Amino acid sequence: MGCGPGSISIDLASRVPPGSVLAVDAEPSQVKLGDERAKELGISNIRLMVGNADSFYCGESNFELVFSHALFEHLSDPEKTLKHLRNYLRPGGLIAVRSQDWGGFVLHPETSAVSRALETYQAIQSNYGGDVHCGRKLGMYLRSDSRPDPGDISSSLSSSSVTGISSQLEDNSSQSSTAKANLSAVERFRSSRIFSRSVAVG
Ligand SMILES: C[S@@+](CC[C@H](N)C(=O)[O-])C[C@H]1O[C@@H](n2cnc3c(N)ncnc32)[C@H](O)[C@@H]1O
């Protein structure tokens, strides 16, 4: 759910035959990218569709797993979305969600330009109705949505954990390729719809 250009969903699909994957995103351009990528790779057990996480309808309701990465922090009502997603699970099915929490973001060395960029990113996310501290709340959302079926303990949604990722630039050549990738991302961002919103929030 919130599959973006489908990188995770396509990888999942490649691992689950004869099972299949339905990948959903609210943004048609992302779904199109994912569709093209799946075709390029010859992955045919995936269907990509445009839909909103808290209201989409796909005509199926027997999924073993609902998975979402980096979506819930963008939602204004994550609990409503969880309730909707749960309707698609078969008894004993699993929901797995992962979200960033900006409260745990530590950067060194920190420059004023990078700090400002991070503050602006968080302002944009909040401005859209998202929650920059969503990560720490996922367990609470899952527990409050838990409706265990009698005799079916695995449908109880109650597990959460916090993980950290640390990265470091190794040498000048990797710094240079990271800088190039970042510049190219900035160019793409300049032509995106959220660029003007970003300017509006500072
Ligand atoms: C940060 S991207 C994550 C993409 C992908 N899951 C990943 O981890 O690479 C967030 C995605 O969620 C989508 N999204 C945001 N709000 C959504 C909603 N209400 N319903 C469905 N998708 C949504 C966006 O269009 C975007 O593609």
The ligand as an SDF file (V2000), in Angstrom:
LIG
                    3D

 27 29  0  0  0  0  0  0  0  0999 V2000
    7.5320    7.9700    0.4640 C   0  0  0  0  0  0  0  0  0  0  0  0
    6.6140    7.1710   -0.8160 S   0  0  0  0  0  0  0  0  0  0  0  0
    6.9240    5.4570   -0.4290 C   0  0  0  0  0  0  0  0  0  0  0  0
    6.9110    4.5840   -1.6530 C   0  0  0  0  0  0  0  0  0  0  0  0
    7.2590    3.1180   -1.3940 C   0  0  0  0  0  0  0  0  0  0  0  0
    6.3430    2.5100   -0.4560 N   0  0  0  0  0  0  0  0  0  0  0  0
    8.6790    2.9750   -0.9090 C   0  0  0  0  0  0  0  0  0  0  0  0
    8.8960    2.7550    0.2710 O   0  0  0  0  0  0  0  0  0  0  0  0
    9.6030    3.0930   -1.7410 O   0  0  0  0  0  0  0  0  0  0  0  0
    4.9380    7.3880   -0.2750 C   0  0  0  0  0  0  0  0  0  0  0  0
    3.9460    6.9600   -1.3170 C   0  0  0  0  0  0  0  0  0  0  0  0
    2.6500    6.9390   -0.7210 O   0  0  0  0  0  0  0  0  0  0  0  0
    1.7160    7.4300   -1.6610 C   0  0  0  0  0  0  0  0  0  0  0  0
    0.5500    7.9130   -0.9220 N   0  0  0  0  0  0  0  0  0  0  0  0
    0.4520    9.0080   -0.1430 C   0  0  0  0  0  0  0  0  0  0  0  0
   -0.7690    9.1090    0.3950 N   0  0  0  0  0  0  0  0  0  0  0  0
   -1.4710    8.0360   -0.0500 C   0  0  0  0  0  0  0  0  0  0  0  0
   -2.7960    7.5640    0.1490 C   0  0  0  0  0  0  0  0  0  0  0  0
   -3.6520    8.2260    0.9410 N   0  0  0  0  0  0  0  0  0  0  0  0
   -3.1790    6.4280   -0.4580 N   0  0  0  0  0  0  0  0  0  0  0  0
   -2.3290    5.7390   -1.2560 C   0  0  0  0  0  0  0  0  0  0  0  0
   -1.0510    6.1430   -1.4880 N   0  0  0  0  0  0  0  0  0  0  0  0
   -0.6270    7.2670   -0.8960 C   0  0  0  0  0  0  0  0  0  0  0  0
    2.4620    8.4950   -2.4280 C   0  0  0  0  0  0  0  0  0  0  0  0
    1.8810    8.7450   -3.7110 O   0  0  0  0  0  0  0  0  0  0  0  0
    3.8650    7.8980   -2.5110 C   0  0  0  0  0  0  0  0  0  0  0  0
    4.0350    7.1630   -3.7010 O   0  0  0  0  0  0  0  0  0  0  0  0
  1  2  1  0
  2  3  1  0
  2 10  1  0
  3  4  1  0
  4  5  1  0
  5  6  1  0
  5  7  1  0
  7  8  2  0
  7  9  1  0
 10 11  1  0
 11 12  1  0
 11 26  1  0
 12 13  1  0
 13 14  1  0
 13 24  1  0
 14 15  1  0
 14 23  1  0
 15 16  2  0
 16 17  1  0
 17 18  1  0
 17 23  2  0
 18 19  1  0
 18 20  2  0
 20 21  1  0
 21 22  2  0
 22 23  1  0
 24 25  1  0
 24 26  1  0
 26 27  1  0
M  CHG  2   2   1   9  -1
M  END
$$$$
